[in-house]
Each structure stands twice: as structure tokens, then as C-alpha cells.
Amino acid sequence: MSTQGFPKSEHLKSKKAIDELFLKKHSVKGYPIRLMFHQNEEESHKVGFVVPKRLIRLAVSRNKIKRQLREAYRLQKHHIEKLPPQNMMFVLIGKKPLSFQEIEACVLKCLTKLKVKADEKENHIK
């Protein structure tokens, strides 16, 4: 049975891993969210969340969106349990305010596209 938690071991904090993630530029879009990803050598998925200051000026609003992104990921992460471990970064790319339901739908769309891309890659290797 999987837990729905989001423990610190799943937080993407390594500067080296974050830099590598932005250099590799593998991504999928579920507007207004982009999911950047790169396979890692660890035992679990590592996830980070970015809300640019140039899009959302108020820190209170940026932090609220990040909390909502974390919660949406926590609830939807069971969709990618079978995939090899990935470093992932959810990046907000749209300016309009979103409800939690919209954020959750966008996160689900991104994770589904990630799963499809990983399946294509796995089938291509075989």
C-alpha cells in the first residue's frame, strides 16, 4: 500500500540536480503548468515547485500556489509510481489566477503526459 504523504526525502533540493534538470530540458505542458523531468539514480521521485516572481508579484500568492501544487502532486503521485525514479520540477507558466481544481487537473495532465512519454521511451528501447 502506498502512502499519500510527501516526505522530505521526495523534495528536490540538490543544486546540482536542479541545474541538471534545467539543462536537459525534457518537459511536458499541461497549461498553465510545465513539468520538467530527468531520470535520476536514486530510489524515489524528487519533486520541486517554481512560481516565478515575474508572473505572480505577491509572495503570499506565490506561496499559496506552491502549496496548492504540492497538494495536487501529493494526491496524484500514485499515477507515476511504476515509472523509474525521476527528478521533476513543476513550473507555473500562466498568469491567470487558478482554483485548486484547475491546478489539480493541470498536474494530473502533466503526470499523465510524463507517463505516456516514459512508456514510449521504454517501448523504443525494447
Backbone as CSV, one residue per row, in Angstrom:
resi,resn,N_x,N_y,N_z,CA_x,CA_y,CA_z,C_x,C_y,C_z
1,MET,0.845,-1.183,0.000,0.000,0.000,0.000,0.886,1.241,0.000
2,SER,0.586,2.171,-0.862,1.383,3.394,-0.935,0.802,4.461,-0.020
3,THR,1.684,5.297,0.469,1.221,6.404,1.292,1.011,7.608,0.400
4,GLN,0.143,8.489,0.828,-0.112,9.695,0.057,0.696,10.863,0.583
5,GLY,1.648,10.616,1.446,2.430,11.699,2.011,3.406,12.302,1.022
6,PHE,4.076,13.356,1.440,5.115,13.992,0.640,6.303,14.246,1.571
7,PRO,7.051,13.152,1.902,8.135,13.278,2.871,9.307,14.096,2.323
8,LYS,10.153,14.551,3.215,11.308,15.357,2.819,12.229,14.611,1.868
9,SER,12.227,13.288,1.936,13.083,12.508,1.040,12.647,12.651,-0.425
10,GLU,11.438,13.139,-0.673,10.950,13.337,-2.036,11.109,14.781,-2.515
11,HIS,11.626,15.662,-1.665,11.812,17.060,-2.051,13.094,17.196,-2.865
12,LEU,13.022,17.913,-3.961,14.187,18.155,-4.805,14.911,19.380,-4.256
13,LYS,16.105,19.161,-3.651,16.828,20.259,-3.017,18.250,20.426,-3.535
14,SER,18.795,19.421,-4.168,20.177,19.444,-4.623,20.366,20.449,-5.757
15,LYS,21.267,21.409,-5.565,21.532,22.410,-6.599,22.023,21.751,-7.876
16,LYS,22.858,20.738,-7.739,23.382,20.019,-8.898,22.243,19.371,-9.684
17,ALA,21.328,18.719,-8.987,20.193,18.056,-9.646,19.265,19.074,-10.309
18,ILE,19.043,20.207,-9.660,18.179,21.251,-10.221,18.815,21.846,-11.472
19,ASP,20.119,22.133,-11.423,20.818,22.666,-12.591,20.757,21.678,-13.757
20,GLU,20.975,20.400,-13.469,20.922,19.361,-14.497,19.522,19.284,-15.114
21,LEU,18.515,19.431,-14.266,17.127,19.383,-14.724,16.833,20.506,-15.718
22,PHE,17.310,21.717,-15.423,17.060,22.845,-16.307,17.926,22.786,-17.566
23,LEU,19.074,22.109,-17.509,19.925,21.974,-18.692,19.381,20.936,-19.668
24,LYS,18.853,19.823,-19.163,18.377,18.737,-20.023,17.123,19.128,-20.794
25,LYS,16.258,19.905,-20.172,15.061,20.459,-20.805,14.100,19.428,-21.396
26,HIS,13.902,18.315,-20.720,12.822,17.396,-21.081,11.595,17.912,-20.349
27,SER,10.524,18.184,-21.074,9.351,18.716,-20.388,8.068,18.347,-21.108
28,VAL,6.974,18.451,-20.352,5.629,18.307,-20.887,4.812,19.479,-20.346
29,LYS,3.813,19.887,-21.131,2.983,21.012,-20.706,1.559,20.553,-20.460
30,GLY,0.996,21.110,-19.415,-0.420,20.997,-19.121,-0.833,22.397,-18.731
31,TYR,-0.966,23.263,-19.752,-1.107,24.692,-19.498,-2.080,24.939,-18.362
32,PRO,-1.730,25.773,-17.416,-0.620,26.712,-17.272,0.549,26.193,-16.432
33,ILE,0.804,24.900,-16.504,1.925,24.322,-15.741,2.813,23.534,-16.702
34,ARG,4.120,23.664,-16.513,5.086,22.867,-17.269,5.760,21.925,-16.269
35,LEU,5.912,20.676,-16.668,6.603,19.691,-15.840,7.922,19.363,-16.516
36,MET,9.028,19.736,-15.881,10.354,19.403,-16.386,10.803,18.154,-15.640
37,PHE,11.472,17.234,-16.351,11.843,15.980,-15.704,13.151,15.453,-16.260
38,HIS,13.780,14.620,-15.467,15.016,13.945,-15.857,15.167,12.731,-14.947
39,GLN,15.539,11.605,-15.511,15.676,10.384,-14.716,16.844,10.513,-13.743
40,ASN,16.655,10.023,-12.513,17.731,10.063,-11.521,18.154,8.657,-11.124
41,GLU,19.231,8.572,-10.367,19.766,7.262,-9.960,19.354,6.902,-8.536
42,GLU,18.437,7.625,-7.964,18.031,7.369,-6.589,16.843,6.424,-6.558
43,GLU,16.340,6.162,-5.357,15.280,5.172,-5.204,13.874,5.756,-5.308
44,SER,13.736,7.083,-5.288,12.395,7.669,-5.342,12.386,8.923,-6.218
45,HIS,11.173,9.337,-6.556,10.999,10.571,-7.319,11.364,11.753,-6.418
46,LYS,11.974,12.773,-7.000,12.286,14.019,-6.293,11.545,15.130,-7.019
47,VAL,10.843,15.986,-6.270,9.980,16.976,-6.886,10.219,18.357,-6.291
48,GLY,10.191,19.372,-7.170,10.286,20.763,-6.768,9.178,21.569,-7.439
49,PHE,8.938,22.776,-6.929,7.854,23.613,-7.443,8.362,25.041,-7.597
50,VAL,8.060,25.672,-8.746,8.517,27.028,-9.025,7.331,27.877,-9.464
51,VAL,7.198,29.037,-8.830,6.231,30.042,-9.257,7.027,31.330,-9.432
52,PRO,7.284,31.753,-10.689,8.144,32.912,-10.941,7.574,34.217,-10.387
53,LYS,8.465,35.020,-9.863,8.090,36.306,-9.309,7.601,37.258,-10.400
54,ARG,8.116,37.101,-11.613,7.686,37.992,-12.692,6.237,37.738,-13.106
55,LEU,5.713,36.549,-12.796,4.313,36.256,-13.105,3.388,36.592,-11.941
56,ILE,3.788,36.234,-10.738,2.975,36.455,-9.535,3.800,37.320,-8.588
57,ARG,3.481,38.587,-8.492,4.303,39.536,-7.750,4.255,39.340,-6.229
58,LEU,3.089,39.055,-5.682,2.960,38.956,-4.230,3.454,37.609,-3.713
59,ALA,4.340,37.652,-2.716,4.896,36.426,-2.137,3.801,35.545,-1.538
60,VAL,2.804,36.173,-0.950,1.701,35.416,-0.359,1.002,34.584,-1.429
61,SER,0.780,35.170,-2.574,0.116,34.462,-3.676,1.006,33.361,-4.248
62,ARG,2.311,33.647,-4.399,3.243,32.618,-4.896,3.284,31.426,-3.960
63,ASN,3.362,31.684,-2.672,3.426,30.597,-1.690,2.136,29.791,-1.669
64,LYS,0.992,30.454,-1.836,-0.289,29.740,-1.869,-0.333,28.802,-3.068
65,ILE,0.114,29.284,-4.231,0.108,28.456,-5.431,1.049,27.264,-5.252
66,LYS,2.216,27.494,-4.642,3.147,26.379,-4.408,2.547,25.346,-3.460
67,ARG,1.854,25.803,-2.427,1.188,24.859,-1.512,0.140,24.044,-2.261
68,GLN,-0.621,24.713,-3.131,-1.642,24.006,-3.892,-1.017,23.020,-4.880
69,LEU,0.098,23.397,-5.495,0.804,22.483,-6.402,1.303,21.252,-5.652
70,ARG,1.878,21.464,-4.463,2.360,20.340,-3.655,1.226,19.397,-3.292
71,GLU,0.103,19.963,-2.895,-1.043,19.138,-2.506,-1.593,18.371,-3.715
72,ALA,-1.696,19.029,-4.851,-2.192,18.365,-6.064,-1.255,17.227,-6.455
73,TYR,0.060,17.453,-6.375,1.021,16.387,-6.684,0.878,15.238,-5.694
74,ARG,0.767,15.568,-4.416,0.658,14.541,-3.377,-0.543,13.632,-3.638
75,LEU,-1.652,14.232,-4.063,-2.862,13.450,-4.311,-2.797,12.649,-5.606
76,GLN,-1.986,13.087,-6.569,-1.949,12.449,-7.883,-0.705,11.600,-8.143
77,LYS,0.228,11.553,-7.209,1.505,10.891,-7.484,1.386,9.374,-7.667
78,HIS,0.291,8.778,-7.274,0.130,7.337,-7.469,0.097,6.968,-8.955
79,HIS,-0.163,7.936,-9.829,-0.186,7.672,-11.271,1.197,7.352,-11.828
80,ILE,2.258,7.758,-11.134,3.608,7.563,-11.665,4.460,6.646,-10.791
81,GLU,3.839,5.880,-9.900,4.597,5.003,-9.005,5.431,3.977,-9.756
82,LYS,4.932,3.475,-10.865,5.606,2.402,-11.600,6.763,2.899,-12.468
83,LEU,6.860,4.210,-12.668,7.930,4.769,-13.504,9.270,4.717,-12.788
84,PRO,10.366,4.694,-13.561,11.688,4.793,-12.924,11.804,6.147,-12.211
85,PRO,12.629,6.236,-11.170,12.746,7.482,-10.406,13.129,8.672,-11.283
86,GLN,12.446,9.780,-11.071,12.663,10.994,-11.850,12.895,12.178,-10.919
87,ASN,13.697,13.135,-11.380,13.732,14.467,-10.784,12.709,15.271,-11.557
88,MET,11.803,15.952,-10.862,10.747,16.699,-11.534,10.641,18.099,-10.950
89,MET,10.249,19.040,-11.812,10.032,20.413,-11.374,8.751,20.912,-12.038
90,PHE,7.779,21.285,-11.218,6.549,21.877,-11.728,6.762,23.386,-11.771
91,VAL,6.570,23.984,-12.957,6.798,25.415,-13.142,5.504,26.053,-13.638
92,LEU,5.056,27.093,-12.948,3.880,27.835,-13.393,4.275,28.702,-14.580
93,ILE,3.515,28.625,-15.686,3.847,29.434,-16.861,2.700,30.359,-17.261
94,GLY,1.572,30.300,-16.566,0.431,31.158,-16.880,0.224,32.214,-15.813
95,LYS,-0.357,33.339,-16.200,-0.545,34.458,-15.272,-1.893,34.453,-14.560
96,LYS,-2.898,33.842,-15.167,-4.239,33.961,-14.591,-4.363,33.191,-13.276
97,PRO,-5.157,33.717,-12.336,-5.364,33.010,-11.066,-6.119,31.694,-11.299
98,LEU,-5.734,30.670,-10.537,-6.310,29.343,-10.705,-6.953,28.858,-9.422
99,SER,-8.011,28.082,-9.567,-8.600,27.421,-8.406,-7.831,26.133,-8.164
100,PHE,-8.029,25.525,-7.009,-7.337,24.281,-6.708,-7.740,23.177,-7.683
101,GLN,-9.008,23.150,-8.085,-9.467,22.126,-9.011,-8.747,22.254,-10.360
102,GLU,-8.524,23.485,-10.816,-7.803,23.698,-12.077,-6.344,23.262,-11.948
103,ILE,-5.726,23.600,-10.822,-4.333,23.209,-10.588,-4.229,21.687,-10.552
104,GLU,-5.142,21.046,-9.849,-5.118,19.589,-9.747,-5.292,18.938,-11.128
105,ALA,-6.177,19.483,-11.950,-6.382,18.942,-13.301,-5.123,19.116,-14.151
106,CYS,-4.450,20.262,-14.024,-3.223,20.517,-14.792,-2.094,19.586,-14.353
107,VAL,-1.966,19.369,-13.045,-0.933,18.466,-12.528,-1.200,17.047,-13.018
108,LEU,-2.444,16.620,-12.979,-2.803,15.290,-13.475,-2.487,15.159,-14.962
109,LYS,-2.793,16.202,-15.744,-2.500,16.188,-17.178,-0.992,16.056,-17.413
110,CYS,-0.186,16.789,-16.646,1.275,16.713,-16.783,1.798,15.321,-16.417
111,LEU,1.314,14.768,-15.319,1.772,13.446,-14.888,1.363,12.364,-15.887
112,THR,0.183,12.510,-16.476,-0.268,11.550,-17.482,0.623,11.623,-18.721
113,LYS,0.958,12.845,-19.146,1.842,13.010,-20.303,3.232,12.458,-20.008
114,LEU,3.711,12.648,-18.768,5.005,12.098,-18.365,4.979,10.579,-18.453
115,LYS,3.904,9.984,-17.975,3.774,8.524,-18.012,3.771,8.023,-19.457
116,VAL,3.044,8.705,-20.337,2.985,8.318,-21.753,4.374,8.444,-22.383
117,LYS,5.071,9.527,-22.089,6.411,9.736,-22.646,7.381,8.663,-22.156
118,ALA,7.283,8.308,-20.871,8.157,7.276,-20.312,7.848,5.919,-20.931
119,ASP,6.574,5.627,-21.163,6.186,4.366,-21.805,6.701,4.304,-23.240
120,GLU,6.606,5.431,-23.956,7.127,5.483,-25.328,8.632,5.230,-25.344
121,LYS,9.323,5.851,-24.399,10.775,5.701,-24.315,11.138,4.252,-24.004
122,GLU,10.397,3.631,-23.071,10.649,2.246,-22.691,10.395,1.313,-23.862
123,ASN,9.320,1.550,-24.613,9.000,0.716,-25.776,10.006,0.922,-26.902
124,HIS,10.548,2.131,-26.999,11.546,2.431,-28.033,12.848,1.690,-27.756
125,ILE,13.185,1.535,-26.476,14.417,0.860,-26.077,14.310,-0.633,-26.349
126,LYS,13.139,-1.216,-26.144,12.963,-2.674,-26.306,13.054,-3.119,-27.717
